[in-house]
Amino acid sequence: MSRQYFGTDGIRGRTNQWPMTAELAMKVGMAAGRHFLRGSHRHRVVIGKDTRLSGYMVENALVAGFTAVGMDVVQFGPIPTPAVALLAHSMRADLGVMISASHNPYFDNGIKLFGPDGYKLSDEDELKIEALLDQDIPLAASQDIGRARRVEDARGRYIHAVKSSFPADLRLDGMKIVVDCANGAAYQVAPSALWELGAEVIAVGVAPNGTNINDGCGSTAPLLCQETVLSSGADIGIALDGDADRLIVVDEKGNIVDGDQIMALIAANWAREGTLRGGGLVATVMSNLGLERFLTGQGIGLERTKVGDRYVLERMREGGFNVGGEQSGHMILSDHATTGDGTIAALQVLAALVRSGKPASEVLHQFDAVPQLLKNVRFAGGRPLEHDEVKRVIAQVEAELAGAGRLVIRPSGTEPVIRVMAEGDREEQVRDVVERICAAVEKVAG
């Protein structure tokens, strides 16, 4: 059965355009609520959101849908995605919902669903909910309609959980930290957690107005964090995205540290401490070849998955890994969270900094990344990657890169685009092979 609404990370789109409408949001609440009405207990769903203007509309529509089928609703207000996952499990809820479009602009929004175990829903559950969206869903009897209420201490509960992931014998006293919250869901919790651990906190991106989420700030626009680190003389900068499940770090010199370097640091530290499980870490096909070489030198394995944090997490759970993530900054540390958590990952980085007593630029530079180039080729239709001429060029390039580089070619799952990525030891060769493949795709695609 093909997916009509759910993508790799829930339902997402431009607000007030199908499918991200109040009408569908209410139907999602009804369908998901109905699907999770299991057993004779009083059923409960918890709902969090980021700071988008449309969050009010989507939230109210979801509440209407859930209560209409007999589910009680607990509303948290603005709170990170990993907080929803955590609290869905700790509050014994049947379902958790996060209203967010992550790192997208304010005019987009999305609905992410978590099961009672705090993990994102399986493909099977999502497909069953999709099937219900096209049906008449039975409503609860008048006396069984659900109730809704707000919980005011949700942020405090999450801050406590985040701080519990930081080593008990360490403090952040004397450390000046810039934290950029992208005017998003972590604008209160991330600065508070760092301050409570003793840091001097310089917070930016903490004045949400409904339309400025991810706007020139956060992990996808780290220039603000870089400039603030340099102008304030901070020891380190932490940049989160709109729903705070991504992390990008800036060292004291203003250099950006991506997810590959962060994973390398955490995995190497945990391996030395004897706490790394699974024999290595899980990353995607987009992670740099330099990371793979570094891990091999440390005796640490690397397993790669398709792009998307849900695929990383699936492999982590199958193989018993406790460290995984993406170059883009999704960090999944399963000892502490059931989904990506930028703040928890940041605390692991800070713990390494405190223990070393060295500047961030020394601690965070674990390996030299090899030259990597990604280009997108738009096509009008058909399957250009199955064309004989494109296959011939790809085979030729793979032979040239053998042992000295890597090639990843994949169609986008959301738009008519072929993504061509190559990496290798020689930048000019990387640039040449990407251009040749792109030219071949363009020629056959029209």
N, C-alpha and C positions, 0 to 999 in steps of 0.2 A: 504494500500500500504506500503510495507516494504522499509526501508531506505537502499540505496546502498552506498551513499557517506557521508551524514551528520550524525555525531554522536551527543552526548549531547551538544557539544560546537563547532559546525561548522565542517569543513572538516580538518582532521589532519593525518599526516603520515610521513614516512621517505622521505626526499627530493630526487627527481629523481627516486622514485619508486612509482608505482601506488598506490593511486590516486594523490599523491602530485607531479605532474609533471607540466612542463610549458604548455603542451598541454591541460591538464584538467583545469588549472588555467585560460587560455584564454577562454575555453568553459564556465567556471563558470561566467566569466565577461560577456560573450555574453548572457548567460541564465538569470542571475540575472538582467542584464541591460534590457533585453527584458521584463522580468516580471514586472519591475517597470517603464516601459514607459507608464505612465498613464496621460492623460490630454494633453493639447496643449502647455504647457510651455516648456522652454528649460530645459532638464533634467540634473541632476548633481549627481555625486557620489564622496565621499571623501574617501581617502585611507591613512591609517597609517600603520606602521610596527614596529617591534622590531629590534634588531641589528644583526640578523642572516645573515650569508653570502648569504644564498639562498633567502633572502628578495628581493634583486635586481632582480633576475630572476622571482620570483613569481609576483612582482609588475609590471614589464614590460609586463608580459603575461596578467595580469588582465587589464592593461591600454589598451592593444591592443584589448581585447575582448569588453570592455565597449565602446570604441570609435567606434569600428566597427558597433555597433548597434545604434549609434547616441547619446551616453551619453557623456557629458563633464566630465572631471576628474580633481579633485583637490588633489594633492599629498602633504602630510604633512612631510614625512620622519619619523625618529624614534620618536615615541610618545606613551604614554600608551594607552591600550585598552579603559579605560573610557574616555580618551580625544577624541577618535574617536566617541564614542557614543554622547558625549556632543556637539561636533562640527557638527556632522551630523544634529542634531536638530537645533542648533543655526544658521547654514549657510543655512537652508532651503533645505538641500540636499534630494534627493529621496532615498538615500541608503548610508550606511557607511560600510567600509571594514577595518578589522584589519588583518594584516598578522603576525601571531605569533603562536607558539606552547606552549605558556605560560611557565610553569616550566620545560618543556622537554629539553633535550640536544640540542645542536646547529644543529645536523644533521636532526632533525625533523622540520617541519613547518606546518602551518595551515592557514585556511581562516575562519574568523568569520564575519558574516554579521549582520548589524543593520538596522532597518527600519528608516523612516523619523522622528519617534518619539524618536529615540535614544535607543529603546529597541531591544534586540535580536529578530530575526525573529521568527514568530510562526511556529509550525509544519506544518501548512497548506501551508505557503509560501515556506518553505524549500522543501516540497514534490512537489510543482508545479515547482520549479527551477530544482529539480532532474529530473522531467519528461521531461523538455526542453533539458537537457544534452544529451539525447538519440535521439534528433530530429535535423533536419536541421533548423537552426535558421535564419530567414530573416535578411539580412544585410541592413544597411542604404544606401540610394542613395549617390552618390559621394559627392554631395553638402551638405549632412546632417551628414557626419562623425563628430564625437565628437572631441573636442579640449582638450588638457591636459596642466596643468600648476601647478607649485609648489607655495605653500603659505609659506612664511618664518616666519610669526609671529604666527603660530599655537601653538607653545610651550608657547609663552607669553600669548595667550588667555587662555590656560588651566591653567597656573600658577595663573592668576587672578581669575579664577573660583574656584580653590582649596583654595586660601587664603580667598575667600568670605565665605567659609564654617566655618572658624575659628571665634570664638566670637570677635566682634569688640572692646570689652573693654579689651582684653587680648593681651599680647605680650610674646615672648619667650626669652626676654633679660635675660642674666645670665645663660641660660640653655645650657649645652654641650650635643649635640646629635650626635650619630653615625648613619649614614644612609647607608645601603648596598643596592645598586640598581641592584645587580645580573648581572652587565655588560649588562643590558637590556634597555628597552624602556624608563625608568625614569631616566637614568643616568644624564640628564641635569636638568629636571624639578623638581624632588623631592628635591635635595640639594638647588636649587635656591629658592623654595617656603619657605623652613625652614629658610634660611638665610634672606630673605626679611621680615620675621616675627620676626627677631631679634636674632635667635639662633646662637651659635657657632657650626658650622657644621664640622664634620669629615666624609668625604665621602669615602666609599670604594666600590668596584665593579662598578667603573665609568670609566673604560678604555676598552670599547668593541673593539674587533678585528675581529668580525665575527664568531669566533668559541669558545669564552669563556663565552657565556651567560649561567647563572646558574651553571657554573663550579666551584665548591667549594665555592660558595657564594650565597647570596640571601636567601629567606624564606625557601627553601628546604635544605639548607646547612648552618645553622645559626652559625656554629662554628666560622667563621671569624668575624661575628658581635659580638659574645660573647667575643672573645679574644680582639677585638678592644675596646669594652666598658671597660673591666677590665684594659687594658694597658694604656688607656687614662684618666681613671677616669671619664668617661662620666656619665651623669645622666640617660640616657636611650639609647637603640639601636632600630632602625627601619629597618627591613629586608623585602624588596619587592621581588617579583618574576620577571621573564623575561618580562612580559607585564604589571606588576605593578597593577594587580587587586587583589593580595593577600598581606596580612600583617602578619608578626610574630614580636613580640616585645621581647626585652631583657631588664631586669631590671638592676639597677646599680650593682647588685651582680653577674650578668652574667647568671641569670636564664631565661629560655625561657618561654614566655607567649603566649599561643596558642589562637586560635580564640574563643574558648568557654569563656575564661576569659575576652577577649576583648568585646565580646557581652554582657556578664554579667555587665561589667562596664558601657558601653554605655547605655544599657537598664535601669539599675538602676538609673543612673544620669538623663536620660531623663524622667523617671517616676516621680522622685522627682521634676523636673522642670515643669511637666505637659505637656511635648511635645511628650511623647511616644504614638503612635497611634496603634489601633488594640487590645489594652489590653494586649500586650505582644510582643514576638519576634518569628521569624520563623527560625528554624535550621533543620538539617537533622537527620536521625536515628543514625548517628555516634556521635553526640554530647554527652558529658559525662552526666551520671546520676546526678553527683554533680551539674551541671548547672541547671538541672530541679528542684532539691531540693532547691537550692539557690533562684531561681525565685519564687517558690511557697511560700517560706518564706517572700518574698518581695511583695507578692500579684500580681505577674506578671505571665502571662500565657506563655506557650511554645507550639508551634505547630511544629510537625516534618514532613519532607518530604523525598522523595527519595534522594540519594546522587546526587549532581549536583546543581550548583548555579542557573541554569535556573528554576529548580523546586522550589527552595526557592523563587525566584522572582515571579514566577507565583502565589504562595500562598500569598505572600505579596500583590500583586496587587488585588487578589480576596478578601482578608480580610481587606484591608486598613491598613496593618502594615507598619511601616517605619524603622524597624530594623530587619535585618536577616543576615544569613551567615552560614559558615561552620567551623568546628573545624580546618580545614587545613589553614584557614586564609582569605577565601573569605568574605569580609564584604560589605553588601549592605545597604546603608543609603539613602533611597529613597527621603529624603528631599533635598539631595544634588546631587544625581547621579542616573542614570537609570540602572547601572550595578555595579559590584563590583569595589571598588576603594580603594587601599591600602593606598594611600597618604591622602585622605580625612578621612579615618578611623583613621590613625595615628594622625591627627590633633585633632580629638575628644579625643583621649587618652591624648595627650599633654595638651589640655584644662583642662581636669580633674586633671592632675598633677599640673598645675599652680594654679588652684583654691584651691587645697587642701594644697599646701605648704609642702607636705609630700614626702618621697622618693618613687620611682616607685615600689619598692618591697612591700611597704605597700598598695599603691593605687591599684595595678594591681592584687593582690591576693584576689579575691572576694570570692572564695570558695575552699574547698579541693576536688580535683577530686577523685572519687572512682577508685579502680583498674580496669583497662580495658585492654583486650588482643584481638588482631586481628591476625588471621592466615589465610593463603590462601591454598587451596587444589586444585591441578591441576587434571583434569580428562580427559579421552581419548574421551569420547563421551556419548551420552545418557542424562538422566535426573536423576542424583543420588538423588536429593532432593525429588523425588517422590517415592523412594523405601521404602517399608514398614519398613525395619529395621532402616533406617535413620529417618523416621517419628517417630518410637517408641522411639529412643534415644533422639530426639529433644523434644518430649512431656515429657519425664522423666526429662530432664534438666529444662524445663520451670516450671515444678512443684516444683523442688528444689529451683529455683531462685525466686519464687513467693513472691513479697513484699520486696525482699532483693537484687534484681538485674535485669538485662535486657539482652536479647539475640537478636542479629540481624544476620540473615543468608541470604545471597543473592548471586546469580550468577553474575559474572562480565559481564558488557556489551561489553567488548572489547577483552576478552580472555577466554579460557576454564578453568575458575577458580571459585571455590566456596569460598566466603569470610565468615568466621565465626568469629563473635565478641561477646564477653560476658563481662559484667561488674557487679560488686557487691561489697559488703562491705568486703568480705574476699578474699584476693588475691589467696590463695591456692585453694579455691572453683572455682574461675574464671578460673584458669589455668586447673583445673581438667575437668570442663565441656567442655571447648574448645577442649582439647585433645580427649575427648570421642566422640564428634561430628565429629571431623576431622578423627578419626580412623574409624568411621562408614561410612563416605563418601568414604574414601580411599578403604575400604573393598569392597564396591559395585561398585565403579568406575573402579577398576583395575589399 
